[in-house]
């Protein structure tokens, strides 16, 4: 079996921390170094999978953050009573939600639910005027 060289991307910090536990019988609270270190895969395919997952996590986080911002802008314009800004923002929000659902950043039913709620709030605000 071939041994793999450890590359810098295989020892990189992960997005999560491995919880550490106290070693039994320790008075000073020394910790086990294996439990403190981040888990690092030694299988080539798993190292690649970890890199891919990290890239996807960052991308999905960015998309979800942008969705929240757009939704908040629409809600703020509804509260302020600005119908034109609300409808314009609604169009952008619906487009972003559809894109997120098609890319897999957001489940399609979650996107449909958010679109429905947002549209209802804009329509209710327009009807009350």
C-alpha positions in Angstrom: 0.0 0.0 0.0 1.3 3.4 -0.9 1.8 5.9 1.9 0.5 9.4 1.3 2.5 12.5 2.0 0.8 14.9 4.4 0.0 18.1 2.5 -0.8 21.5 4.0 -4.4 21.3 3.0 -4.8 17.9 4.8 -3.7 19.4 8.2 -5.7 22.6 7.8 -8.0 23.7 10.6 -11.5 22.5 10.2 -14.6 24.7 10.5 -15.5 23.0 13.8 -13.7 22.3 16.9 -13.2 18.9 18.4 -14.6 18.9 22.0 -11.9 18.2 24.6 -12.5 16.1 27.7 -10.7 16.1 31.0 -8.4 13.2 31.6 -9.6 11.1 34.5 -7.6 11.6 37.7 -5.9 14.8 36.5 -5.6 17.4 39.2 -4.3 20.3 37.0 -6.8 19.7 34.2 -4.2 18.5 31.7 -5.9 17.6 28.5 -5.3 14.7 26.1 -3.5 16.1 23.0 -5.4 13.7 20.8 -8.7 15.1 22.0 -7.6 18.7 21.6 -6.3 18.4 18.0 -8.6 18.8 15.1 -9.6 15.5 13.4 -7.6 15.1 10.2 -8.4 12.5 7.6 -5.7 10.3 6.3 -7.7 8.9 3.3 -7.2 10.8 0.1 -10.8 10.8 -0.9 -11.9 12.0 2.5 -9.4 14.8 2.5 -10.9 16.0 -0.8 -14.4 15.6 0.5 -13.5 17.8 3.5 -12.2 20.5 1.2 -15.3 20.4 -0.9 -17.6 20.5 2.1 -15.8 23.5 3.5 -16.1 25.4 0.2 -19.8 24.5 0.0 -20.4 25.5 3.6 -18.9 29.0 3.0 -20.8 29.5 -0.3 -24.1 28.4 1.3 -23.5 30.7 4.3 -23.0 33.6 2.0 -26.2 32.8 0.0 -28.3 32.4 3.1 -26.9 35.7 4.5 -27.8 37.6 1.3 -31.3 36.1 1.4 -31.8 37.3 5.0 -30.6 40.8 4.0 -33.0 41.0 1.1 -35.9 39.7 3.1 -35.2 42.2 5.8 -35.2 45.0 3.3 -38.5 44.0 1.9 -40.0 43.7 5.4 -38.6 47.2 6.3 -40.1 48.7 3.2 -43.5 47.1 4.0 -43.3 48.5 7.6 -42.5 51.9 6.2 -45.4 51.7 3.8 -43.2 52.1 0.7 -45.2 50.0 -1.8 -42.9 50.5 -4.8 -39.8 49.6 -2.9 -41.5 46.6 -1.4 -42.6 45.3 -4.8 -39.2 45.9 -6.3 -37.5 44.2 -3.4 -40.0 41.3 -3.6 -38.9 40.6 -7.1 -35.3 40.5 -6.2 -36.0 38.3 -3.1 -38.1 35.8 -5.2 -35.3 35.6 -7.8 -32.7 34.9 -5.1 -34.9 32.3 -3.4 -35.4 30.5 -6.6 -31.7 30.5 -7.4 -30.8 29.3 -3.9 -33.3 26.5 -4.2 -32.0 25.4 -7.7 -28.4 25.5 -6.5 -29.2 23.4 -3.4 -28.4 26.1 -0.8 -32.0 26.0 0.4 -34.6 23.3 0.2 -37.2 23.9 -2.5 -40.1 23.7 0.0 -38.3 26.1 2.4 -37.9 28.5 -0.6 -41.5 28.1 -1.6 -42.6 28.8 2.0 -40.5 31.9 2.3 -41.7 33.2 -1.0 -45.3 32.7 0.0 -44.9 34.5 3.3 -43.0 37.4 1.8 -45.6 37.8 -1.0 -48.5 37.6 1.5 -46.9 40.3 3.6 -46.4 42.6 0.6 -49.9 42.0 -0.7 -51.4 42.6 2.7 -49.6 45.9 3.0 -50.7 46.9 -0.5 -54.3 46.0 0.3 -54.4 48.0 3.5 -53.4 51.2 1.7 
